[in-house]
Amino acid sequence: MEKTKGLWGVLCLIFLVVFNTAFFVAGGVDHRMSVWISYGFIHLAYFLLLLTSRLARSGKSLAVFGFSLNALSSIYFIMELITGVAFILIAPEDYKAALLVQLCIAGLYGIFLISHMIANEHTADAEETRQYQIEYVKNASAKVKGMMESVGDKDLSKRVEKVYDALSSSPAKSHPNLAQMESQILLSINELGDAVSTDEKAKIISLTASLLVLINERNRQLRMFN
């Protein structure tokens, strides 16, 4: 891993070394303002290209997010490199054209970059929400299903099975306003698991009844929110 990072670091330095060597060897250090502005914008574009991968939010869609941002930064870098080198070679006496043109390119890049980052944030949020929704139903149902196999009493087993059926048939989607109720359901399921393991029949009956009420109420409210 460390060796790979080191190689990436060397790879990133190659452009800087080649470009700066060519720039100073061919032209020296005495340049017009338009040339220095172009020099600065080229370096800015390159550093932004290197930093883009760190701007991508983590998640299952990280490859998609990273590709989108990297592609955008690559386009900006290529455009800026072509424009900047052109101004360096022409070296106009008036710096305003070099500044305005490259500032406009950087501004457009900034608008597109931020727009992509906002869209990626929304996608990542939706991905996290969806994952939470799936986990709620899957984990809760799995826990109750395991309890069904541990209950020896036929009547109690049927009560636990009703809870399982209610959970497994619940919509996977959720709503932020239901977070507290869903937490209560999960806590009650944990309590039910303890009651099953200690064979507390009265508590099992009480918890299964209250869980059915909570699950049905959760599903009813979910229909209202959606």
N, C-alpha and C positions, 0 to 999 in steps of 0.2 A: 504493500500500500504506500509506504513512504517513498519507495523508489518510483512508483507511478506518479506521485505528486511532484517529485523532483523533476521527472521527465517533462511533465506538463509545464512546470515552471520554466524550464529551459526552452520549450517550444514557444511559450508566450514571449520570451525575451528575444527570440530570433528576429521578429519584425522590428522591434525597437532598436536593436543593434544595427541591423542592415540599413533601416531608414535613416537613423541618425548619423551613421557613418557616411552614407551617401550625401546626406544633406550638408554636413559640415566639411567633408573633404572636397565636394564639388563646389560649394558656394562660400565656404568660410563662415565667419560669424558676423560679418557686416551685411545686414539685410534691411530692406524697407519694412515698414510696419505691416504692410499687406502680407508679406511673406511670413512674418512672425505670427500673425493672426491665423494664417492657414496652417502653419506648423502646430500651433496650439490646438486648433479644432481637430486636426488629424489625430493627435494624441488623445484628445478627449473621446473621440469616436472609438478609438481602439480600447481605451480603458473601460468604456461603457460596454463594449462587446465582451470583455473579460468578466465584468461584474454581472452581466445579465443572468447567468445561470444561478446566481445567488438570490436573484429576485423572484424566481419561480417558487411558488408555495408547494410544500410537500403534500403528497397524496397519491392515490392510485393513478391519477392522471398527470403525474409529474412529468412524464416524458412528453406528453402533448403540450403542457404549459411551457416547459423549457424549450421545446422546438419552436413554438410560436414566438416567444420572446427572442430566442437566439437568431431566428430567421430575420426578425425585424431589425435587430441590432446589426446583423451581418449586412443587410441591405443599406442601412445608414452608413456603416463603415466604408463600404465600397463606394457609395455615392460621395461621401466626404473625401475619401482618398483621391478619387478622380478630380473632384472640384478643387481640393486643396493643392494637389500637385500642379494643376493647371494654373492656379494663381501664383504658386511658387515660381513656375517657369516664366510666366508673363511678368510677374513682379511689378504690378501697376504702382505708380507713384502715390495715387490717392488710395487710401486704405478702406474707404467707405464701401465700395462695391464688394470687396472681399469679406468684410465684416457682415454686411447685410445679407448677402447670398448665403453664406455659411450659417449665419444665425437663423435664417428662415428654414434651412434644411434641418438644423438641430431642433428648432421649435416644432416642426412637423413630426420629427421623430419622437420628441417628448410627448406630443399629443397622442400619437398612435401607441406609444409604449404604455402610458398611463391607462389608456382605454383598454388595452389588452390585459393589463394587470388587474383592473377592476373586474373585467369579464372573468378572468381566471379565479379571482377571489370568490365571485358568485358561484362559479362552477365547483370550486373546492368546498364552499360552505354547503352547497346542495349535496355534494358527495358525502360529506361528514354526517349531514342530517339523515340522508338515506341509510347510511351505515348504522347509525344509532337506531333508526326505526326497525331495520331488519334484526338487529341484535336484541332489541326489546322483546319482540315476539318469539324469536328463535330461542333465546336463553331462558325466558320464562316458561315456554312450552316444554323445553327439554328438561328443566328442573321438575316440573309437575309430572311429566311422563315417567321420570325415574321414581317418583314417589308412588305412582300407581302400582309398580312392580313390588314395592316394599310393603304395601298394605295387605294384610292377610284377611281382614274382615270384608265380606262381599259388599255390605251396605256402604262402608266407608270408602271402599275402592270405587264404587259408583259415584260417590260424591266428589272424590278427587278427579275421576274421569270427566265429570261435568265441567270442572274447572279447566281441565286440559282442553276439552272441546271448545270452551268459550275463548280460551287464549289462542289456540291454533286457528280459529276462524276469525280472529280479530284482524282488522286492517293493519298492514305493516306500516303504513304512513302514520305520522304523528303530528303534533302541534306543540309549540313552546308552552302554551297555556296548560297543557296536560302533563307537564314534566313532574309536578308535585304528586299528582294522582298516580302516575306510572311508578314513581319512586315508592309510594305507599303500597302499590300492588306487589312490587318486588320484595319489599320488606315483609309483607304478609306471606308471600310465598316462602321466604326463608323461615318464618315462624312456623308455617305449615310443615316444612321439612323437619324442623326440630320436633314438632308434635308427633309426626309419623315415626321418627326414629325412637321416640320414647313411648310410643303407643298410647298417647293421651287422646282417647276417643272423643271426649266432650270438646276438647280444644280443636280437634280435627273437624268436627261437625260445625263448630262456631266459625272457624277460619274459612272453610270451604264456602259456607253461606255468605260471609262478608266479602270474600273474593269475587263471587259471582255478581254480587251487587256492584262492587267497584269496577269490575271489568265491563259489565253492561253499561254502567254510567260513563265510563271512559269512552266506550264506543259510541254512545249516544251523543256526548259532547263533541266528539270528533266529527260526527256528521254535521253538527251545527257549525263548526269552525270551517268546514270545507264545503 
